């Protein structure tokens, strides 16, 4: 099959591709990376810190460094992934622009897969792949639609994180559900490192869906119950402070260093970030 992977250009996007791409051997791959930044990510200090950890530090400092090296770590940068798996990738600002639509039509994907992409697909893009667009949403749908679903789930008292595999339709996080996967969340966990584990949880059902479609089968889906839908946009400072006051953590240096260390040739004594 011809697969377009729409992924956010950040640490979690790179980790997800490192897990997924080795399992897509035999498929023709196109990768589109998004650079979308929301205003709140620079206006609220905690969100700005997270953006630095997820984007600025790996993309501007760690990945360029390892791309200049002949050695590789366990995980590969975006550039190294493209070389290793034999595809080209593009960084785009708008999936619905005339240029992006033309690019998609030229590649003619059978299926588009979206993870952390941040862009809202409009009907011209949705209509291109014959099997549609499948999205990985990091929360239970329809209860935790929208942004920062992992934070909202934990703040609401959930003891696990969930990811929902669903088709994209004309709404936002409203399409039919294909599968849900869960990840335990403990008192000693932090959001950043657990989100790095969460998106790969969707890979087994995603691969099953791809295999079913490739064989000409149809996927069993469940229509979302609109009466249970709760959509939330970016959190404000009050919500973030309340989350921290509950004793939760967005990140810890030791788990963050362990994630980045897996991209480095020798991480036996690596310390990258401190409070």
N, C-alpha and C positions, 0 to 999 in steps of 0.2 A: 504494500500500500504506500501511497504518497502521503506523508504526514508533515504538517506544519506545526512546529512547537512554538507557542507564544509564551515567553518566559520573562520575568522581571530580571533586569540586569543588576543583580545584587548577590550577596553571599548565599542566601537561601535558594535563589535561582540556579546558581552554579552547583550547589550541593545536590539539588533535585536532578539536574542533568547528569551529574556523575553517577547517580543511581539508575537513571532511566535509560540513557543512551546505550550502554552495553547490552541491554535487553531488546533493542530494536534492530538488531542485525537482520538484514534482508529487506528492510523498508527503505524507501527513499526519503531523506530527511531535509527539511528546511527549518531554520531556527530564526525567529524574530525576537529581538530583545527590546524591552521598553525601559526608558529612562525617566518615567513620570515621577515628578516630585510634587507633593501637595503643599500648599502654603503653611499649613499647621506644622509641618515637619521642620520648619525653620523658626516658627514663632513660639513654639512651646519647648522649653529647654530639654525635658526628658525625651520628647520625640526627636529633637535635633541630635541628641546623644545616640539614640537608636539608629537614626539615619547614618550617622558617622560610622557606627560599628557595622551596619549591614551593607553600606555602599562605599562611603569615602575611603575608609581604611583598606578594605580588600581591593577595590577597583583602582585606586590611585596609588597605592603603596605596595601591597603584597603581590597582587597579580602581575604588575609590570616587572617586579623584581624577579619572580620565578619564571616569567616568560623570557627573560634574558639569560637564564641558566640552562645548561644542558641536562641537569638532573630534574627529576619530577618527584612530587610527593605521591601519596596514595590517591588524592583527588587532583583533578586538573583544572586549570583556569578556563575561561570561555575560549580563548584563542587555542589553547592546547587541546581542548575537547574537539574543536572543529578540525584541527589537523589530524587527530587520532581517529576520528570517526568519519572523516571524509565528506564534510559538508561546508557550505558557506553560511555565514550568519550576517544579519543586518541589525543595526540599532535604529529603531524608528521612534518618532515622536507622536504619530497618530495612525492607528490601524485603519481608520476610516477615510484617510486622505486619498485623493485620486491616485497618487503614486503607490500607496500601499495596496489599494484594491487592484491596480494593474499588476503589481508584483504577485499577488495571490492568484489572480487569474492566469498568469503565465505559468506559475508552478502547478496550478490545478490540483490542490490537495484533495485526497479522498476524505480526510478527517483533519480538523484542527484541534489541538490540545492546548489548553490555556492553564497556566499556573502562576499565580502572583502577578499577572500581567498588568493589572491596574487600569487597562483601557476598557471602555464599554463598547462591545461590538454592535454595530448598527446593521440593519437588514441587508444592505449590499454585501457586507462581509459575511454575514451569517449564511447567505444563500449560495456562496461559492462552493464549499465542500459538499459532496453528495451525501456524506453521512453526518453532516452538521459539525457543531463545535461542542467539545466536551471540556468542562471547566472543573478544576479542583478548588473547592472552597474550604478554607480552614475553620469550619464550624458546622454545627448541626443546622440543617435547613428544614423548615423555614424559620426556626426560633432565633437563630443568630445570623441573619442576613446582613450584608454590608461589611464595613471595615472593622478591623481589630476584633474579630470574632474570638480568637483565643483568649485575649485579655478579658473580654466580656463574659466568656464561659467560666473562667476561673473566678472572676469577681462575683458571679452568680452562685458560687458554691459547688460547681461541677468538679468532680475528682478525676476527670479525664478530658483530653482534647479530642476533637473529632474532625474529620475531613469528609466532605460530601462531594461525590463525583456526580455531576449533573450536566444535562444538555443546556446550552445557552439559547435563550429565546429573546424576544424583544424587550423583556423586563430586565431587572437587575437581581441576580440570584433567584430567579423565579422558575427556571426551566425544570423539566421532569428529572427526578432523582434516579440514578443508576445504581449507586452503592454508597455505603458509609463505612468508614474505618475509624477505629478509636485508638487512643494512646494514653496510658495511665499518666497521671500528673500527681506528684508527691509534694510534701511540704518542703523538701530541700531542692525542688526543681526551680528553674527560671524559664521565662517565656522564650527568650532567644534560642537557647539550645534545644528546647523541646519542639519549637516550630521547625528547626532544622530536621528533626526526626519525623514531624507530622506529615509533610508533603510526600515523602517516600512511602508512607503507609497506603497511599492511594494507588501505588504502582501495580500491585497484583490485580485489583479489580479493573484497572485501566487496561492492562495487558489482556485480560480475559475479554474485555469489550472489543479491543482491537481484533483479537482472534475470531470472535464471533462475527464481526462485521466483514472480516476478510473472507470468511467461509460463506458469506451470503446470508447469514442469519440476522435476526432482529433482536434488539436488546429489550429485556423486560424493565420497564420504568414505572415509577410511582409519581403521580401528580401531587405537587405540594399542596398542603392544606392552607389556604390563604388566611383562614381564621387564626392560625398559629404564627403568622408572619410578624417578625419584629425586625425592622431595618434600622441600622444605626450608621451614622457617618463618622468622621474623625472624632476621637474623644477630646474633651476640653481639659483644661488644667485641673479643674475640680475633680473630674472623674479619675484622672491619673493619680492625683494625691490620695483619693479615697482607696484606690487599688493598692498603693504603697502602704497606706495606713493599716490595711488588712494584713500586712506582713508579707505580701507577695513581692517578687523581684522580676524586673525586666531582663537582667543579665547578671552573670557572675564572671569575674576575670578568669577563673580556672576553667570553666566550661567553654568560655569564648576562646581562650587560648588553645584549648584542645581542638576546637573546630578548625581554627586557622592553621594550626600545626599540621593537620592532615593534608594541607596543600603544599607543605614545605618538604624538601628532600630529607632533612634530618630534624625531627621535632623533639629529640630526646631532652633538650634543655631549653626549649623555646618559651620565652615570656614576651608577649606582644602588647597586652593591654593590662593596665592596673587601674584601680578606682581613681 
